[in-house]
Amino acid sequence: MPAPTKVLVLGASGRLGRALLRIYRGAGISASALSHTDLDLSRPEDIATRLARYEFDVLINTAGITDVDYCEANEGLAMTVNGQAPGAAAAHCRERGARFVQISTDYVFDGAGREPITEDMPCKPVNAYGRSKLEGEQTAVAALPEALVLRVSWLFGIEKSSFPDRIIRQARERLDVSAVNDKWACPTYADDVCDWMLALLSMDDVKGIFHLCNSGACSWQEYGEAALTIASQLGVPLKTTSVRGHTMEGFAPFLAARPAYTALSTAKFTALTGIQPRSWDAALEDYLRTKHLSR
Ligand SMILES: NC(=O)c1ccc[n+]([C@@H]2O[C@H](COP(=O)([O-])OP(=O)(O)OC[C@H]3O[C@@H](n4cnc5c(N)ncnc54)[C@H](OP(=O)(O)O)[C@@H]3O)[C@@H](O)[C@H]2O)c1
């Protein structure tokens, strides 16, 4: 199949949604996006009618409730938005012969292992966010077996601040900066996800689950230290480049349990496309250069 000609993105104000618009439009693809106001996923019964107003041959759902602790306190809503809505959107795509891409997460796993996780490993979410996203994968594929489910982790990107931006902001202001040191995953550049997704969408008959992330894994503490080291090299004035580590246990802001180790294996994606994702720290440096040197 050729590259998609008309892409509709759900999640117009989100980190990945906005990156998709910028990159796909830059690649000459007709891409538009719907915001939360345009289409409220908490009303799955309205989704088909709303989507019928738009022309597209690929629908990419980046939207969802991504605040893990909010999901824990509002599991019913999370199940509707993250769990049921993808099924309704996928069913509409089946009716009109469009492709559907559901963005999912490493949080579908329990994080109990210490090796990169492959797509066929059992899912066992430890919190409401993970349960709702797993439900979303399942409802999407049940409605449209040709759907693509792309699991990503620890996204950072130009359009919306995330962990590295927060830690840099803290290190500009104070000497004591800390982060969790007993949770590991693969930080991933939203721009890279857009490119990898396009590679998949440009291929014939690709369906099913793929893990998409930059290579290598780190703890939040290591991720923070890398961000501070790169920022300092780029001339960002910081009070420290050290990040003190602390464990997840007893960390007050965390209401929900988090999986400890969720580095994803991208071997399936590489075998299919020949693309080897670059390392997370190279991608992070690229991002921070773009952000701090283009001002
Ligand atoms: N960020 C990460 O580190 C990460 C890691 C793993 C997986 N993921 C997955 O990757 C996807 C994209 O992540 P992201 O970082 O781009 O997320 P994001 O920046 O939080 O964007 C999520 C989007 O969903 C929209 N949304 C929330 N509730 C909605 C509703 N009821 N109806 C319609 N839209 C709604 C939000 O709009 P409003 O802001 O206007 O409500 C926002 O535009 C998500 O599906 C997430 O689960 C993210």
The ligand as a MOL file (V3000), in Angstrom:
LIG
                    3D

  0  0  0     0  0            999 V3000
M  V30 BEGIN CTAB
M  V30 COUNTS 48 52 0 0 0
M  V30 BEGIN ATOM
M  V30 1 N 3.2130 10.4420 27.1320 0
M  V30 2 C 3.7880 9.2810 27.3720 0
M  V30 3 O 4.8420 9.1970 27.9830 0
M  V30 4 C 3.1300 8.0080 26.8560 0
M  V30 5 C 3.7360 6.7890 27.1840 0
M  V30 6 C 3.1400 5.6100 26.7070 0
M  V30 7 C 2.0100 5.6750 25.9270 0
M  V30 8 N 1.4450 6.8880 25.6370 0 CHG=1
M  V30 9 C 0.2290 6.9080 24.8220 0
M  V30 10 O 0.5040 7.6790 23.6800 0
M  V30 11 C -0.6440 8.4320 23.3110 0
M  V30 12 C -0.2470 9.8700 23.0720 0
M  V30 13 O 0.3560 10.3910 24.2340 0
M  V30 14 P 0.5940 11.9500 24.4110 0
M  V30 15 O 1.7850 12.1100 25.2730 0
M  V30 16 O 0.5310 12.6310 23.0910 0 CHG=-1
M  V30 17 O -0.7100 12.3150 25.2610 0
M  V30 18 P -1.2720 13.7470 25.6580 0
M  V30 19 O -0.2930 14.8130 25.3020 0
M  V30 20 O -1.7420 13.6320 27.0640 0
M  V30 21 O -2.5260 13.9000 24.7010 0
M  V30 22 C -3.7050 13.1940 24.9230 0
M  V30 23 C -4.7830 13.8650 24.1500 0
M  V30 24 O -6.0240 13.1910 24.4260 0
M  V30 25 C -7.0300 14.1720 24.5490 0
M  V30 26 N -8.1550 13.6900 25.3400 0
M  V30 27 C -8.2100 13.4140 26.6640 0
M  V30 28 N -9.4460 13.0180 27.0030 0
M  V30 29 C -10.1860 13.0340 25.8680 0
M  V30 30 C -11.5400 12.7470 25.5610 0
M  V30 31 N -12.4170 12.3620 26.5140 0
M  V30 32 N -11.9600 12.8860 24.2860 0
M  V30 33 C -11.1160 13.2950 23.3190 0
M  V30 34 N -9.8270 13.5960 23.5380 0
M  V30 35 C -9.3670 13.4600 24.8090 0
M  V30 36 C -6.3540 15.3710 25.1960 0
M  V30 37 O -7.0740 16.5390 24.9430 0
M  V30 38 P -7.2650 17.6360 26.1340 0
M  V30 39 O -5.8900 17.9070 26.6540 0
M  V30 40 O -7.8900 18.7890 25.4290 0
M  V30 41 O -8.1660 16.9650 27.1420 0
M  V30 42 C -4.9870 15.3370 24.4590 0
M  V30 43 O -5.0620 16.0410 23.2560 0
M  V30 44 C -1.6720 8.2210 24.4130 0
M  V30 45 O -2.6610 7.3560 23.9280 0
M  V30 46 C -0.9260 7.5660 25.5420 0
M  V30 47 O -1.7270 6.6340 26.2170 0
M  V30 48 C 1.9820 8.0450 26.0850 0
M  V30 END ATOM
M  V30 BEGIN BOND
M  V30 1 1 1 2
M  V30 2 2 2 3
M  V30 3 1 2 4
M  V30 4 1 4 5
M  V30 5 2 4 48
M  V30 6 2 5 6
M  V30 7 1 6 7
M  V30 8 2 7 8
M  V30 9 1 8 9
M  V30 10 1 8 48
M  V30 11 1 9 10
M  V30 12 1 9 46
M  V30 13 1 10 11
M  V30 14 1 11 12
M  V30 15 1 11 44
M  V30 16 1 12 13
M  V30 17 1 13 14
M  V30 18 2 14 15
M  V30 19 1 14 16
M  V30 20 1 14 17
M  V30 21 1 17 18
M  V30 22 2 18 19
M  V30 23 1 18 20
M  V30 24 1 18 21
M  V30 25 1 21 22
M  V30 26 1 22 23
M  V30 27 1 23 24
M  V30 28 1 23 42
M  V30 29 1 24 25
M  V30 30 1 25 26
M  V30 31 1 25 36
M  V30 32 1 26 27
M  V30 33 1 26 35
M  V30 34 2 27 28
M  V30 35 1 28 29
M  V30 36 1 29 30
M  V30 37 2 29 35
M  V30 38 1 30 31
M  V30 39 2 30 32
M  V30 40 1 32 33
M  V30 41 2 33 34
M  V30 42 1 34 35
M  V30 43 1 36 37
M  V30 44 1 36 42
M  V30 45 1 37 38
M  V30 46 2 38 39
M  V30 47 1 38 40
M  V30 48 1 38 41
M  V30 49 1 42 43
M  V30 50 1 44 45
M  V30 51 1 44 46
M  V30 52 1 46 47
M  V30 END BOND
M  V30 END CTAB
M  END
